[in-house]
Amino acid sequence: MGLLIDSTAFIHAERARLTVAQFIEELMARWGDLELAISVISAAELLHGVWRADSAVRRARREEFVEATLLALPVMPVTLTIARLFAELDARLAAKGGRIPTSDLLIACTALARGDDVLTGDPRHFRRVRDLTVRTLR
């Protein structure tokens, strides 16, 4: 079992001016020696944030943080197994009238397929996924 870290957790760390190493150290101190990883979906969200920066200085700082993150942690791809799980869960949620954003559901399905918990700063969507253990920064 590991911890799949959502982009909101990294955004929190970056805004708190933590280095990636400091953030990882905090996670290990709080939850022990877990395998940490990031979904390719979260990587895309973080890279998107780099391009949305409102100044060159902020863009450079974000890019440095994101690239350090991508070097420090394994990036988990979306596989066919994850796609199948996504299709099933998305259909079930839609049937109940309560779909969640595709990106969050793909991250959740990645965690489920790997046997990981999800760490997020915004648990509201993830908590709607049955059998997913959600950990929060708070």
TAZI-V363865 format. One line per field, one symbol per residue. ss: DSSP state (a for helix, b for strand, c for the rest). burial: # if it has 16 or more other ideal C-beta (glycine too) atoms within 10 Angstrom, else .. A space follows every 50 residues. Layout:
BEGIN
ss=???
burial=???
END
This chain:
BEGIN
ss=cbbbbcaaaaaaaaaccccaaaaaaaaaaaacccbbbbbaaaaaaaaaaa accccaaaaaaaaaaaaaaaaacbbbcccaaaaaaaaaaaaaaaaccccc caaaaaaaaaaaaaccbbbbcccccaaacccccbbbcc
burial=..############...#.#..##..#......#.####.###.###.## ...........##.##..#...#..#.#...#..##..##..#.....## ..############.######.#.##.##..#.##.#.
END
